[in-house]
């Protein structure tokens, strides 16, 4: 049987963490992202094969920007659900004052400990809410990515500009 080398949801979580926190050991990545060390190891291999990280496990920044802005919404399309309690994401993330906040259209990742009610948006990987709860930089890049996946044209354009600056100027 032929092995499939496509990107998996946990690989996106791993890649975004690597974009905001460099040089973390695999065991620390696994702990912080609430995934197994085996998932981290396999994810690194898939990310290398996809051309998103190099042989030293460093993100290739231009490729990451291109993929997040232009490919993510096709590989992992946004799945909107019903009203739910959760953690605000996309344009609803606290502090995203650069986007007009519509109180009737709050997006949240469903999360048992969440205190905000809004339209649920299924995270790319179930560990996103927990991982972002403890890492503001990851939360920012993940919420901008959700704007790309679920936002209107204006929101997608704003998110693309912010992501480009955030990722390319981080190094």
PASEMI-337936 format. One line per field, with one value per atom (N, C-alpha, C, CB): atom name; z, y, x; chain; residue in one letter. Coordinates in pm, 1 decimal. Each point is the difference from the previous one (the first is absolute). Glycine has a CB too. Layout:
atom c(CA  ...)
up c(Z  ...)
north c(Y  ...)
east c(X  ...)
kette c(A  ...)
rest c(A  ...)
END
This chain:
atom c(N  CA  C  CB  N  CA  C  CB  N  CA  C  CB  N  CA  C  CB  N  CA  C  CB  N  CA  C  CB  N  CA  C  CB  N  CA  C  CB  N  CA  C  CB  N  CA  C  CB  N  CA  C  CB  N  CA  C  CB  N  CA  C  CB  N  CA  C  CB  N  CA  C  CB  N  CA  C  CB  N  CA  C  CB  N  CA  C  CB  N  CA  C  CB  N  CA  C  CB  N  CA  C  CB  N  CA  C  CB  N  CA  C  CB  N  CA  C  CB  N  CA  C  CB  N  CA  C  CB  N  CA  C  CB  N  CA  C  CB  N  CA  C  CB  N  CA  C  CB  N  CA  C  CB  N  CA  C  CB  N  CA  C  CB  N  CA  C  CB  N  CA  C  CB  N  CA  C  CB  N  CA  C  CB  N  CA  C  CB  N  CA  C  CB  N  CA  C  CB  N  CA  C  CB  N  CA  C  CB  N  CA  C  CB  N  CA  C  CB  N  CA  C  CB  N  CA  C  CB  N  CA  C  CB  N  CA  C  CB  N  CA  C  CB  N  CA  C  CB  N  CA  C  CB  N  CA  C  CB  N  CA  C  CB  N  CA  C  CB  N  CA  C  CB  N  CA  C  CB  N  CA  C  CB  N  CA  C  CB  N  CA  C  CB  N  CA  C  CB  N  CA  C  CB  N  CA  C  CB  N  CA  C  CB  N  CA  C  CB  N  CA  C  CB  N  CA  C  CB  N  CA  C  CB  N  CA  C  CB  N  CA  C  CB  N  CA  C  CB  N  CA  C  CB  N  CA  C  CB  N  CA  C  CB  N  CA  C  CB  N  CA  C  CB  N  CA  C  CB  N  CA  C  CB  N  CA  C  CB  N  CA  C  CB  N  CA  C  CB  N  CA  C  CB  N  CA  C  CB  N  CA  C  CB  N  CA  C  CB  N  CA  C  CB  N  CA  C  CB  N  CA  C  CB  N  CA  C  CB  N  CA  C  CB  N  CA  C  CB  N  CA  C  CB  N  CA  C  CB  N  CA  C  CB  N  CA  C  CB  N  CA  C  CB  N  CA  C  CB  N  CA  C  CB  N  CA  C  CB  N  CA  C  CB  N  CA  C  CB  N  CA  C  CB  N  CA  C  CB  N  CA  C  CB  N  CA  C  CB  N  CA  C  CB  N  CA  C  CB  N  CA  C  CB  N  CA  C  CB  N  CA  C  CB  N  CA  C  CB  N  CA  C  CB  N  CA  C  CB  N  CA  C  CB  N  CA  C  CB  N  CA  C  CB  N  CA  C  CB  N  CA  C  CB  N  CA  C  CB  N  CA  C  CB  N  CA  C  CB  N  CA  C  CB  N  CA  C  CB  N  CA  C  CB  N  CA  C  CB  N  CA  C  CB  N  CA  C  CB  N  CA  C  CB  N  CA  C  CB  N  CA  C  CB  N  CA  C  CB  N  CA  C  CB  N  CA  C  CB  N  CA  C  CB  N  CA  C  CB  N  CA  C  CB  N  CA  C  CB  N  CA  C  CB  N  CA  C  CB  N  CA  C  CB  N  CA  C  CB  N  CA  C  CB  N  CA  C  CB  N  CA  C  CB  N  CA  C  CB  N  CA  C  CB  N  CA  C  CB  N  CA  C  CB  N  CA  C  CB  N  CA  C  CB  N  CA  C  CB  N  CA  C  CB  N  CA  C  CB  N  CA  C  CB  N  CA  C  CB  N  CA  C  CB  N  CA  C  CB  N  CA  C  CB  N  CA  C  CB  N  CA  C  CB  N  CA  C  CB  N  CA  C  CB  N  CA  C  CB  N  CA  C  CB  N  CA  C  CB  N  CA  C  CB  N  CA  C  CB  N  CA  C  CB  N  CA  C  CB  N  CA  C  CB  N  CA  C  CB  N  CA  C  CB)
up c(0.0  0.0  0.0  121.7  -200.4  -14.3  113.8  -249.6  308.1  108.9  -54.5  132.6  -62.9  -40.4  72.6  -42.1  -31.3  57.3  10.7  -92.1  87.2  6.8  137.3  -174.9  177.2  124.4  83.5  -111.4  241.3  93.0  91.2  -7.6  72.2  86.4  107.7  -40.9  103.0  104.2  -56.8  128.7  -257.6  -63.0  -7.2  -133.5  115.1  -4.5  137.4  -184.9  288.5  137.3  28.5  72.5  -110.4  18.4  -75.3  28.8  -153.4  -80.9  61.8  -204.7  246.0  58.7  129.4  -102.5  182.0  123.5  -33.8  118.6  -221.7  -40.9  -52.9  -54.0  -4.2  -49.8  113.1  -199.9  314.7  111.3  109.5  -49.7  50.8  101.3  -65.6  180.7  -202.4  -69.6  95.8  -175.1  120.8  70.0  121.2  -78.0  76.9  109.9  -26.1  44.4  56.8  -16.7  -30.4  158.3  -225.8  -38.8  119.5  -195.6  306.4  117.4  56.0  52.7  -60.0  46.0  -94.8  106.3  -235.8  -97.9  26.1  -170.8  192.5  25.4  123.9  -106.8  213.9  124.4  -19.1  131.4  -192.8  -17.9  -93.6  40.1  -139.1  -100.9  30.9  -165.7  273.6  41.2  -106.8  138.6  -202.3  -95.9  39.9  -188.1  133.9  38.5  -67.8  32.3  25.0  -61.3  -136.0  228.3  -244.1  -130.6  -103.3  113.7  -74.2  -92.1  -38.6  101.9  -7.1  -30.1  -99.7  229.1  -203.6  -88.7  -141.5  198.4  -209.5  -132.2  -67.0  79.6  0.5  -53.9  -58.1  165.8  -98.2  -51.6  -134.7  235.2  -248.0  -127.5  -110.6  125.0  -94.6  -100.5  -35.7  86.3  11.6  -26.0  -87.0  219.8  -197.7  -85.4  -142.2  197.8  -210.7  -131.4  -74.7  88.7  -15.9  -60.5  -31.6  123.6  -79.6  -26.7  92.1  -232.9  349.8  94.2  108.1  -43.6  66.1  88.7  -70.4  208.8  -164.2  -62.8  75.6  -81.2  40.3  59.0  146.0  -226.4  271.1  139.5  82.9  -76.4  22.3  65.4  25.2  106.1  -193.6  6.6  -105.8  85.0  -48.4  -100.0  -114.8  180.1  -299.8  -118.0  -8.1  -127.4  177.0  28.1  -119.5  171.0  -286.7  -118.3  -39.8  -77.7  86.5  -33.9  99.9  -102.6  230.1  103.0  -22.7  162.6  -194.1  -28.1  -118.8  91.1  -197.9  -120.3  30.4  -141.3  215.4  30.4  89.4  -22.8  129.9  93.8  -69.0  191.9  -271.1  -63.2  -119.3  74.4  -155.1  -124.4  -2.8  -108.3  197.6  -6.9  114.7  -123.1  240.7  120.1  -11.8  129.8  -184.9  -8.4  -97.1  54.8  -144.6  -93.0  57.1  -189.9  264.0  60.1  123.4  -85.8  163.5  121.6  -1.4  129.0  -207.6  -8.2  135.2  -242.0  265.1  125.1  8.8  2.5  113.8  26.9  112.1  -74.2  36.3  98.3  55.7  -117.3  246.8  65.1  63.2  41.0  70.7  70.7  112.1  -55.5  128.8  115.4  102.6  -40.3  95.4  92.1  93.4  -169.7  283.0  89.4  -43.0  193.9  -188.2  -40.6  15.9  -156.2  80.1  0.0  -129.0  142.2  -131.8  -121.3  -94.8  131.5  -260.1  -101.4  -123.6  87.3  -188.5  -123.3  37.0  -118.3  54.4  25.3  140.2  -242.0  314.2  134.5  110.5  -84.9  50.2  102.5  72.2  -134.7  267.8  74.0  -43.7  195.6  -213.7  -40.9  -149.8  197.5  -274.1  -145.0  -34.5  -40.7  86.9  -21.5  -143.8  236.8  -316.4  -139.5  -88.5  37.0  22.8  -72.7  70.3  -77.6  -0.7  57.5  65.2  -173.8  302.9  74.7  -18.8  168.1  -215.4  -15.9  115.4  -255.9  348.7  120.5  -32.4  127.7  -246.4  -39.2  -69.4  -21.0  -9.4  -70.6  68.3  -216.7  337.6  76.2  -33.2  187.5  -222.8  -26.7  121.1  -249.6  286.4  110.1  -39.7  166.5  -109.4  -3.9  116.4  -106.3  83.6  113.2  102.0  -150.3  276.8  105.9  131.6  -124.1  197.4  123.1  101.1  -37.7  44.6  96.2  -58.3  106.1  -228.2  -64.7  64.7  -210.8  212.9  64.8  -98.5  202.8  -329.4  -101.6  -87.1  0.7  -29.2  -89.1  -139.2  193.0  -291.5  -136.8  -96.9  68.8  -195.7  -105.2  6.8  -148.8  162.4  11.3  -135.6  190.0  -183.3  -117.5  42.1  -93.3  21.4  35.2  -22.3  -61.2  166.7  -18.8  -92.6  228.6  -293.5  -90.1  74.5  -135.3  257.8  85.7  136.9  -124.5  189.3  128.7  108.9  -59.1  50.0  102.1  -12.0  6.3  -114.0  -17.3  120.1  -244.4  293.9  111.6  123.5  -85.3  123.4  118.5  -20.0  52.6  -168.4  -27.3  -4.4  -128.0  70.3  -12.3  132.5  -234.6  322.7  130.7  77.3  4.1  -28.1  73.1  -83.9  137.7  -258.0  -88.4  -86.1  -4.3  44.8  -68.8  -144.9  220.0  -245.6  -137.2  -90.4  87.9  -37.3  -76.1  -21.2  94.2  7.7  -7.2  -109.5  246.1  -255.8  -102.6  -140.0  160.6  -184.1  -134.1  -36.0  27.4  70.6  -26.2  -29.3  149.9  -77.3  -23.5  -134.2  246.8  -283.2  -132.6  -108.6  92.7  -69.2  -96.0  -11.2  52.0  59.4  -3.8  -78.2  221.0  -214.6  -81.1  -148.2  181.9  -217.1  -139.2  -38.2  17.2  70.7  -30.2  -1.3  100.8  -8.2  18.2  -27.0  165.3  -189.0  -13.3  -137.3  170.3  -173.8  -127.2  -68.3  89.6  -212.3  -79.1  74.1  -208.1  266.5  70.5  118.2  -69.0  146.3  114.8  -44.3  126.4  -234.7  -52.3  -42.0  -77.4  12.9  -43.2  118.3  -206.0  307.7  121.5  65.9  34.1  -21.7  62.7  -79.4  91.9  -223.5  -84.4  22.2  -171.2  177.4  25.3  137.1  -147.6  248.8  137.3  11.2  89.3  -149.3  4.2  -69.2  3.8  -118.6  -74.4  85.2  -217.4  276.8  85.3  121.9  -77.8  142.5  121.0  -25.5  83.6  -189.5  -27.1  -57.6  -38.7  -57.6  -66.7  86.1  -218.2  310.5  85.3  130.1  -102.0  125.4  125.4  5.7  12.4  -126.4  -2.4  19.7  -149.0)
north c(-118.0  118.0  124.5  -124.8  223.2  122.7  96.1  -29.7  88.1  95.5  134.9  -118.6  182.0  130.8  107.6  -94.0  195.3  103.5  136.0  -122.9  129.7  128.7  64.0  -80.3  210.0  75.6  -43.0  196.0  -211.0  -36.0  119.6  -246.0  246.7  113.7  31.3  -58.5  -44.3  25.3  63.3  -193.1  173.0  61.0  152.1  -209.9  257.9  144.5  60.7  -30.4  -35.2  44.3  2.2  -94.4  -10.0  -9.7  110.8  -247.4  268.6  103.2  138.3  -140.8  171.4  132.2  19.0  -0.6  -104.0  9.1  24.5  -153.3  85.8  18.5  141.7  -244.9  305.8  136.5  101.2  -65.7  36.4  95.6  -37.3  50.1  -173.0  -46.3  -89.8  14.2  37.9  -79.1  -84.6  175.6  -278.8  -86.6  -74.1  154.8  -190.8  -79.0  -148.4  177.5  -252.1  -145.6  -63.9  0.1  -114.3  -67.3  -32.8  -94.1  53.8  -34.5  122.6  -185.9  303.8  123.3  40.7  73.3  -88.4  28.9  -89.1  68.5  -195.7  -94.6  40.9  -183.6  218.3  38.7  127.4  -107.7  208.5  129.3  -8.7  111.0  -200.1  -10.3  -108.8  83.0  -156.6  -106.7  -108.1  166.3  -197.9  -110.4  -88.8  140.9  -260.4  -93.0  35.9  -179.7  131.1  22.0  -68.6  16.7  -128.6  -67.4  89.1  -225.7  292.6  91.5  116.0  -62.3  111.1  107.5  -50.6  101.6  -217.4  -56.4  -22.5  -109.1  48.2  -23.7  131.9  -223.2  317.5  131.3  72.4  12.8  -20.6  63.5  -59.6  44.2  -174.3  -65.6  47.9  -201.0  210.2  46.9  146.8  -165.8  246.8  142.1  17.4  59.4  -143.1  3.5  -39.8  -54.2  -54.8  -49.4  104.8  -235.3  311.7  103.6  128.3  -96.3  105.1  119.4  116.6  -73.9  46.0  106.8  18.0  -46.0  -56.7  13.3  -60.0  -10.0  49.7  -50.9  -121.3  231.7  -279.1  -120.6  19.7  -62.8  188.6  29.8  30.8  88.0  -121.4  23.1  148.0  -222.6  306.6  143.1  32.8  52.5  23.4  37.3  80.6  -0.7  -28.8  79.4  107.0  -196.1  314.6  102.8  38.5  82.8  -60.9  39.6  -108.9  139.9  -264.9  -112.3  -10.2  -122.1  146.6  -5.4  108.7  -93.5  214.8  109.8  -36.1  168.0  -215.4  -35.9  -108.2  60.2  -163.1  -109.3  45.6  -159.5  232.3  42.0  93.1  -22.8  115.9  98.7  -57.8  178.0  -259.0  -44.1  -145.8  168.3  -251.1  -142.2  -54.9  -21.6  80.0  -54.8  -13.9  100.5  1.2  -3.4  -106.6  242.9  -290.3  -106.1  -138.4  154.2  -166.2  -128.6  -26.5  23.3  82.5  -9.6  110.0  -99.4  81.4  104.2  21.2  -58.0  180.3  33.3  -74.0  226.3  -280.7  -67.9  75.3  -225.8  305.4  76.2  -85.8  215.3  -196.1  -77.9  88.9  -179.7  135.2  70.9  85.0  -184.4  253.4  77.5  -93.7  174.8  -131.8  -85.2  87.5  -188.1  133.2  67.6  -39.2  2.1  93.9  -31.9  115.5  -161.0  152.6  101.4  79.7  -144.7  278.8  81.4  -19.3  166.4  -171.4  -16.2  80.8  -229.7  223.0  77.3  147.7  -194.9  268.3  143.5  30.5  31.0  -131.9  19.2  -8.4  -94.2  62.3  -11.1  133.2  -176.7  173.9  124.3  67.0  -94.7  224.7  75.8  21.7  -90.6  27.0  19.7  125.7  -250.9  364.4  128.0  49.1  55.2  -119.0  38.6  -53.1  3.1  -80.5  -53.6  48.8  -206.2  251.2  43.1  -119.6  182.9  -172.0  -108.7  3.1  6.0  -114.0  -13.9  -87.1  24.8  35.9  -71.5  -114.9  212.3  -207.9  -106.7  -115.9  171.2  -153.8  -105.2  -26.1  64.3  -115.3  -36.9  -145.1  165.1  -191.3  -136.4  -51.7  45.6  -169.9  -64.2  -141.2  137.9  -180.2  -141.6  -62.5  36.8  -138.0  -62.9  -49.3  -68.5  100.3  -35.7  -4.6  107.0  -214.9  -20.7  112.8  -245.8  300.7  106.6  139.1  -150.3  157.4  128.2  76.4  -96.6  228.5  84.8  89.1  -3.4  -1.5  84.4  -86.9  160.3  -110.3  -72.8  60.6  -57.5  -28.1  46.6  -115.1  184.8  -153.9  -100.8  -87.6  153.6  -282.3  -88.8  -15.2  -122.7  120.8  -30.3  -114.6  241.8  -349.3  -117.8  31.2  -155.5  142.3  26.6  -104.5  105.7  -69.3  -92.3  -128.0  193.5  -179.1  -114.8  25.8  -47.8  -54.7  20.6  62.9  -193.6  185.0  55.3  150.1  -219.8  282.3  143.5  83.1  -35.0  20.2  85.8  -13.5  -19.2  -101.7  -23.5  54.1  -203.6  179.3  47.4  152.8  -211.2  272.6  146.4  68.6  -26.4  -42.5  56.0  39.3  -139.8  67.6  22.0  64.7  -195.0  241.7  57.2  109.6  -220.5  344.8  112.6  12.8  116.8  -140.4  10.2  -104.3  87.7  -208.8  -106.1  36.1  -172.7  227.3  41.0  105.5  -50.6  144.4  104.3  -59.7  165.5  -246.0  -56.1  -96.0  23.2  -98.6  -92.4  77.5  -172.5  279.4  79.2  71.8  29.8  20.8  60.4  -104.7  167.9  -287.8  -108.9  -35.6  -88.4  96.7  -24.0  110.5  -119.7  241.9  108.1  -31.3  166.7  -225.9  -39.4  -110.4  62.9  -159.0  -112.1  38.6  -148.2  235.5  23.2  143.0  -179.8  270.4  139.5  38.5  45.9  72.6  60.2  52.1  63.3  -15.9  44.6  104.9  -48.3  147.9  106.0  -58.0  167.6  -255.3  -61.7  -88.8  7.1  -80.5  -85.1  83.8  -167.4  280.7  87.3  59.2  52.4  -8.9  53.7  -108.8  162.7  -281.2  -111.9  -36.6  -85.8  85.5  -33.4  100.2  -103.2  232.3  102.7  -18.2  158.8  -180.0  -17.7  -126.1  118.9  -229.4  -125.0  15.3  -128.7  193.4  20.4  76.4  -0.9  110.1  80.9  -78.4  208.0  -275.7  -75.1  -110.3  50.9  -126.6  -114.5  44.4  -141.3  229.1  37.9  91.4  -22.6  95.4  88.2  -66.1  192.8  -315.2  -69.7  -46.9  -70.7  51.9  -55.1  105.4  -176.6)
east c(83.9  -83.9  88.5  -184.0  147.3  77.4  -32.0  3.8  101.1  -16.2  -47.0  179.1  -273.6  -50.3  80.1  -232.7  275.6  85.4  -67.3  191.3  -322.0  -68.1  9.8  -154.2  132.5  -1.2  -120.6  117.1  -95.9  -106.5  -28.4  67.2  -184.1  -35.3  104.8  -237.0  292.8  99.7  126.7  -91.9  117.6  117.1  -14.3  35.4  -157.7  -24.6  24.5  -169.0  120.2  23.7  150.2  -223.5  292.8  144.6  73.2  -23.0  -12.8  64.0  -19.9  -35.2  -86.8  -25.9  78.6  -229.0  239.6  79.8  145.9  -160.0  210.0  139.1  24.0  14.1  -115.6  13.5  13.2  -131.9  72.8  3.9  98.8  -235.3  284.3  95.7  103.5  -175.9  292.8  101.6  82.8  8.5  50.6  95.4  -55.0  170.0  -296.0  -55.0  22.9  -173.5  213.7  13.8  -136.6  198.8  -195.2  -124.2  -87.7  118.8  -58.1  -81.2  -71.5  159.1  -95.0  -64.5  -113.0  216.4  -193.0  -105.2  -121.1  173.2  -148.0  -108.8  -79.3  134.8  -65.4  -67.0  -81.7  184.4  -125.4  -67.1  -120.1  218.3  -210.5  -105.5  -101.7  162.6  -139.4  -91.8  -13.6  -123.6  238.1  6.1  117.0  -101.4  108.8  105.9  132.6  -172.8  281.2  131.7  7.5  105.4  -174.7  -3.4  -68.6  -4.5  -105.3  -68.0  91.3  -221.1  299.3  95.4  102.9  -33.1  89.5  102.4  -52.9  104.9  -221.8  -59.9  -38.8  -85.0  36.9  -36.2  119.6  -183.1  296.5  121.8  39.5  76.2  -89.6  31.4  -93.7  84.3  -214.8  -95.7  23.7  -167.2  200.5  26.7  124.7  -107.5  209.3  120.1  -36.0  146.4  -220.5  -40.1  -82.6  2.8  -82.2  -84.9  75.8  -191.3  315.6  79.6  -31.4  11.4  -70.6  -33.0  105.9  -239.3  321.3  115.9  120.6  -145.6  263.8  122.9  53.7  54.0  61.8  58.7  40.3  80.7  -71.9  33.7  -125.8  223.5  -338.3  -129.5  -29.5  25.0  22.1  -28.9  -104.7  234.3  -337.5  -100.2  60.3  -171.8  128.5  36.4  -108.4  117.8  -84.5  -99.8  -85.9  153.5  -92.2  -77.0  -99.1  193.3  -150.5  -87.8  -115.7  195.7  -166.0  -103.7  -105.4  168.0  -122.4  -93.0  -88.0  164.7  -103.0  -75.7  -103.5  198.6  -158.2  -91.4  -115.2  190.7  -159.8  -104.5  -99.8  162.2  -112.2  -87.9  -76.5  157.9  -89.9  -62.8  -44.4  137.8  -87.3  -33.1  -82.3  205.2  -190.1  -62.0  -151.4  184.5  -250.7  -146.6  -50.7  -1.9  88.8  -40.1  27.0  46.0  63.8  34.8  -86.6  236.5  -261.0  -80.9  -105.9  195.2  -301.9  -102.9  -68.9  -35.3  -7.4  -67.8  -132.8  110.3  -138.1  -126.1  -70.4  93.1  -192.9  -75.1  -112.0  56.0  -83.3  -104.0  -104.9  164.9  -216.2  -106.3  58.9  -162.3  75.8  45.5  60.8  -177.2  289.3  72.6  82.7  7.2  29.2  94.5  140.4  -166.0  257.0  135.0  95.8  -95.2  202.6  105.6  -12.7  155.9  -165.8  -13.4  117.5  -130.0  100.9  103.7  -36.2  55.4  28.7  -15.9  -11.0  -114.9  25.5  -13.8  -51.3  -41.5  -6.6  -56.1  104.5  -211.8  337.1  103.9  15.2  119.9  -118.7  21.9  131.0  -128.8  122.3  118.1  11.1  110.8  -195.4  3.3  -80.2  23.1  24.8  -67.7  11.0  45.6  38.0  17.2  -112.9  246.7  -337.3  -115.5  -125.6  129.3  -224.7  -127.6  -67.6  -24.7  -2.7  -62.1  -150.8  186.4  -242.9  -144.0  -49.5  11.9  -82.1  -45.7  -95.7  27.4  -89.3  -92.0  70.0  -176.9  305.1  71.9  134.1  -113.1  105.4  118.4  32.7  -54.8  180.4  44.7  77.0  10.9  -38.6  71.0  41.6  -129.3  241.2  33.6  -76.3  234.1  -315.2  -69.0  102.8  -192.7  164.0  94.7  -77.0  196.7  -182.2  -77.0  20.8  17.4  102.8  29.0  -23.9  167.5  -218.6  -23.3  -113.5  84.5  -71.8  -99.4  -75.9  142.7  -105.7  -62.2  -89.6  197.1  -317.8  -90.7  7.1  -153.0  158.2  4.4  -20.7  152.5  -137.1  -10.8  124.5  -140.2  119.4  115.6  68.8  -111.6  242.8  81.2  91.1  -8.4  -1.7  79.5  147.4  -190.8  273.9  142.9  62.1  11.3  95.9  67.7  37.1  88.5  -42.0  31.7  -63.6  220.4  -274.0  -68.5  86.7  -138.3  269.7  88.8  23.2  108.0  -155.0  23.1  -45.7  -25.2  -99.8  -42.2  89.8  -232.8  263.6  83.2  140.8  -135.1  194.0  135.7  5.5  45.6  -148.3  -2.4  -28.8  -74.9  6.1  -33.3  126.2  -208.7  316.7  124.8  109.6  -59.6  26.6  102.5  -63.5  128.2  -111.2  -63.3  47.5  -19.1  147.3  50.2  -65.5  218.1  -231.0  -67.1  -146.7  158.8  -222.3  -140.4  -19.9  -27.5  120.3  -9.8  10.7  98.6  4.4  19.3  -113.6  249.2  -298.4  -111.4  -128.7  107.6  -134.0  -121.0  5.9  -25.8  142.9  14.9  -23.7  164.3  -115.6  -21.2  -147.6  228.1  -301.0  -144.2  -71.2  14.4  38.1  -57.3  16.0  51.0  62.2  22.9  -98.2  245.1  -266.7  -89.4  -146.7  167.6  -210.0  -143.5  -46.2  8.6  85.3  -37.4  -51.6  166.9  -223.6  -41.0  125.6  -231.5  217.4  115.4  82.9  -129.7  64.6  73.0  78.5  -176.4  112.3  66.8  115.7  -215.7  195.8  108.5  119.6  -169.0  143.5  108.9  75.4  -129.3  56.4  63.5  84.3  -191.5  134.3  71.4  124.7  -216.7  207.3  115.2  112.3  -152.4  119.2  102.4  64.1  -125.3  42.8  50.9  85.8  -203.0  156.9  77.0  135.0  -214.2  213.0  125.2  99.5  -125.4  82.7  89.1  44.2  -113.9  21.7  31.1  101.6  -228.0  207.9  86.6  134.2  -202.9  201.7  125.6  87.0  -117.2  56.6  78.9  38.1  -113.6  67.4  29.6  142.7  -234.8  296.3  135.4  105.9  -81.4)
kette c(A  A  A  A  A  A  A  A  A  A  A  A  A  A  A  A  A  A  A  A  A  A  A  A  A  A  A  A  A  A  A  A  A  A  A  A  A  A  A  A  A  A  A  A  A  A  A  A  A  A  A  A  A  A  A  A  A  A  A  A  A  A  A  A  A  A  A  A  A  A  A  A  A  A  A  A  A  A  A  A  A  A  A  A  A  A  A  A  A  A  A  A  A  A  A  A  A  A  A  A  A  A  A  A  A  A  A  A  A  A  A  A  A  A  A  A  A  A  A  A  A  A  A  A  A  A  A  A  A  A  A  A  A  A  A  A  A  A  A  A  A  A  A  A  A  A  A  A  A  A  A  A  A  A  A  A  A  A  A  A  A  A  A  A  A  A  A  A  A  A  A  A  A  A  A  A  A  A  A  A  A  A  A  A  A  A  A  A  A  A  A  A  A  A  A  A  A  A  A  A  A  A  A  A  A  A  A  A  A  A  A  A  A  A  A  A  A  A  A  A  A  A  A  A  A  A  A  A  A  A  A  A  A  A  A  A  A  A  A  A  A  A  A  A  A  A  A  A  A  A  A  A  A  A  A  A  A  A  A  A  A  A  A  A  A  A  A  A  A  A  A  A  A  A  A  A  A  A  A  A  A  A  A  A  A  A  A  A  A  A  A  A  A  A  A  A  A  A  A  A  A  A  A  A  A  A  A  A  A  A  A  A  A  A  A  A  A  A  A  A  A  A  A  A  A  A  A  A  A  A  A  A  A  A  A  A  A  A  A  A  A  A  A  A  A  A  A  A  A  A  A  A  A  A  A  A  A  A  A  A  A  A  A  A  A  A  A  A  A  A  A  A  A  A  A  A  A  A  A  A  A  A  A  A  A  A  A  A  A  A  A  A  A  A  A  A  A  A  A  A  A  A  A  A  A  A  A  A  A  A  A  A  A  A  A  A  A  A  A  A  A  A  A  A  A  A  A  A  A  A  A  A  A  A  A  A  A  A  A  A  A  A  A  A  A  A  A  A  A  A  A  A  A  A  A  A  A  A  A  A  A  A  A  A  A  A  A  A  A  A  A  A  A  A  A  A  A  A  A  A  A  A  A  A  A  A  A  A  A  A  A  A  A  A  A  A  A  A  A  A  A  A  A  A  A  A  A  A  A  A  A  A  A  A  A  A  A  A  A  A  A  A  A  A  A  A  A  A  A  A  A  A  A  A  A  A  A  A  A  A  A  A  A  A  A  A  A  A  A  A  A  A  A  A  A  A  A  A  A  A  A  A  A  A  A  A  A  A  A  A  A  A  A  A  A  A  A  A  A  A  A  A  A  A  A  A  A  A  A  A  A  A  A  A  A  A  A  A  A  A  A  A  A  A  A  A  A  A  A  A  A  A  A  A  A  A  A  A  A  A  A  A  A  A  A  A  A  A  A  A  A  A  A  A  A  A  A  A  A  A  A  A  A  A  A  A  A  A  A  A  A  A  A  A  A  A  A  A  A  A  A  A  A  A  A  A  A  A  A  A  A  A  A  A  A  A  A  A  A  A  A  A  A  A)
rest c(X  X  X  X  X  X  X  X  X  X  X  X  X  X  X  X  X  X  X  X  X  X  X  X  X  X  X  X  X  X  X  X  X  X  X  X  X  X  X  X  X  X  X  X  X  X  X  X  X  X  X  X  X  X  X  X  X  X  X  X  X  X  X  X  X  X  X  X  X  X  X  X  X  X  X  X  X  X  X  X  X  X  X  X  X  X  X  X  X  X  X  X  X  X  X  X  X  X  X  X  X  X  X  X  X  X  X  X  X  X  X  X  X  X  X  X  X  X  X  X  X  X  X  X  X  X  X  X  X  X  X  X  X  X  X  X  X  X  X  X  X  X  X  X  X  X  X  X  X  X  X  X  X  X  X  X  X  X  X  X  X  X  X  X  X  X  X  X  X  X  X  X  X  X  X  X  X  X  X  X  X  X  X  X  X  X  X  X  X  X  X  X  X  X  X  X  X  X  X  X  X  X  X  X  X  X  X  X  X  X  X  X  X  X  X  X  X  X  X  X  X  X  X  X  X  X  X  X  X  X  X  X  X  X  X  X  X  X  X  X  X  X  X  X  X  X  X  X  X  X  X  X  X  X  X  X  X  X  X  X  X  X  X  X  X  X  X  X  X  X  X  X  X  X  X  X  X  X  X  X  X  X  X  X  X  X  X  X  X  X  X  X  X  X  X  X  X  X  X  X  X  X  X  X  X  X  X  X  X  X  X  X  X  X  X  X  X  X  X  X  X  X  X  X  X  X  X  X  X  X  X  X  X  X  X  X  X  X  X  X  X  X  X  X  X  X  X  X  X  X  X  X  X  X  X  X  X  X  X  X  X  X  X  X  X  X  X  X  X  X  X  X  X  X  X  X  X  X  X  X  X  X  X  X  X  X  X  X  X  X  X  X  X  X  X  X  X  X  X  X  X  X  X  X  X  X  X  X  X  X  X  X  X  X  X  X  X  X  X  X  X  X  X  X  X  X  X  X  X  X  X  X  X  X  X  X  X  X  X  X  X  X  X  X  X  X  X  X  X  X  X  X  X  X  X  X  X  X  X  X  X  X  X  X  X  X  X  X  X  X  X  X  X  X  X  X  X  X  X  X  X  X  X  X  X  X  X  X  X  X  X  X  X  X  X  X  X  X  X  X  X  X  X  X  X  X  X  X  X  X  X  X  X  X  X  X  X  X  X  X  X  X  X  X  X  X  X  X  X  X  X  X  X  X  X  X  X  X  X  X  X  X  X  X  X  X  X  X  X  X  X  X  X  X  X  X  X  X  X  X  X  X  X  X  X  X  X  X  X  X  X  X  X  X  X  X  X  X  X  X  X  X  X  X  X  X  X  X  X  X  X  X  X  X  X  X  X  X  X  X  X  X  X  X  X  X  X  X  X  X  X  X  X  X  X  X  X  X  X  X  X  X  X  X  X  X  X  X  X  X  X  X  X  X  X  X  X  X  X  X  X  X  X  X  X  X  X  X  X  X  X  X  X  X  X  X  X  X  X  X  X  X  X  X  X  X  X  X  X  X  X  X  X  X  X  X  X  X  X  X  X  X  X  X)
END
